[in-house]
Amino acid sequence: VRLEESGGGSVQTGGSVRLSCVMSEGTFNIYFIGWFRQAPGKEREFVGGVDYRGTANYGDSMSGRFSISRDSAKKAAYLQMNSVIPGDTAVYYCAAVIDREWIKPASSDMRFWGKGTLVTVSS
């Protein structure tokens, strides 16, 4: 299983960013896809994830500004970030684990990881 994120870059406060995660060399529909982020000097935290049915759940500290979805035909998952703030600056990772109704999984629960994409929010 290989995961590759894209869509990161620089964005101004209040803007929007859409990150993509594409899976290759794996059976997409059996995996739960999670999004995590790691800001400088901070621990990696769960942003949210989506199961094989398309049902999403989000981290405790995540506001309603984020939305996660998936497209099985494209073997891709997406993280839509709206009204971004400087506190959203981080490297964003997608990760995959065999789906078993995961709710707010820890980083250690995830089996496969992408290399991450940097999102920088400027004020």
C-alpha positions in Angstrom: 0.0 0.0 0.0 1.3 3.4 -1.0 -0.2 6.7 0.0 0.6 10.1 -1.5 -0.7 13.4 -0.4 -1.0 16.5 -2.5 -2.5 19.9 -2.3 -0.5 21.6 0.4 1.1 25.0 0.1 0.7 28.5 1.4 -2.7 30.0 2.1 -3.8 33.2 3.8 -6.0 33.2 7.0 -9.6 32.7 6.1 -8.8 30.8 2.9 -9.5 27.2 1.9 -7.3 24.2 1.1 -8.2 20.8 -0.3 -5.8 18.0 0.4 -5.9 14.8 -1.6 -4.6 11.3 -0.7 -4.3 8.8 -3.4 -3.7 5.1 -2.7 -1.7 2.9 -5.1 -0.9 -0.8 -4.8 -3.7 -1.6 -2.4 -7.4 -2.5 -2.2 -8.8 0.9 -1.3 -12.2 -0.2 -0.2 -11.0 -2.3 2.8 -9.2 0.6 4.4 -10.1 3.3 6.8 -8.3 6.5 5.8 -7.2 8.9 8.4 -5.8 12.4 8.3 -3.3 13.5 10.9 -1.3 16.7 11.3 1.9 17.7 13.1 2.8 21.2 13.8 6.3 22.3 14.7 7.2 21.2 18.2 3.9 19.4 18.7 2.8 15.9 18.7 1.0 14.4 15.7 -2.8 14.7 16.2 -5.8 13.1 14.6 -7.7 15.5 12.3 -10.3 13.0 11.1 -10.9 9.9 9.0 -13.4 8.2 6.8 -14.5 4.6 6.6 -15.2 2.4 3.6 -18.8 3.6 3.6 -17.8 7.2 3.5 -18.7 8.0 7.1 -16.3 10.5 8.6 -15.4 11.2 12.2 -13.2 14.0 13.5 -10.7 14.7 16.3 -11.8 16.3 19.5 -10.0 19.5 18.9 -11.1 19.8 15.3 -13.8 22.3 14.5 -16.5 22.1 11.9 -14.2 23.8 9.4 -12.9 20.5 8.2 -14.6 18.0 6.0 -13.3 14.5 4.9 -14.6 12.5 2.0 -13.5 9.6 -0.2 -13.9 8.6 -3.9 -13.5 4.8 -4.3 -13.3 5.0 -8.1 -10.3 7.3 -7.8 -8.9 5.5 -4.8 -8.6 8.9 -3.1 -9.6 10.6 0.1 -9.9 14.3 0.6 -9.5 16.8 3.5 -11.3 20.1 2.8 -10.2 22.9 5.1 -12.1 26.1 5.3 -11.6 29.4 7.1 -8.0 28.3 7.9 -6.1 30.0 10.7 -2.4 30.1 11.5 -2.9 27.4 14.0 -3.7 25.0 11.1 -0.1 25.3 9.9 1.3 21.8 10.0 2.4 18.8 7.9 -0.7 16.9 7.0 -0.4 13.1 6.6 -2.9 10.6 5.4 -2.7 7.1 6.8 -4.5 3.8 6.3 -5.5 0.8 8.4 -7.8 -2.2 7.7 -11.3 -0.9 8.4 -13.0 -2.0 11.5 -15.2 1.0 12.4 -12.4 3.1 13.7 -13.3 6.1 15.8 -10.6 8.7 16.5 -7.7 6.2 16.0 -4.3 7.0 17.5 -1.3 7.3 15.2 0.0 4.0 16.4 -3.2 2.3 15.2 -2.5 3.2 11.6 -0.6 0.8 9.4 0.5 2.8 6.3 1.5 6.4 6.0 2.1 9.0 3.3 5.1 11.3 3.4 3.0 14.3 4.2 2.2 17.7 2.7 2.9 21.0 4.3 0.2 23.6 4.8 1.3 27.0 5.9 -1.3 29.6 6.9 -0.1 33.2 7.0 -1.9 36.0 8.8 
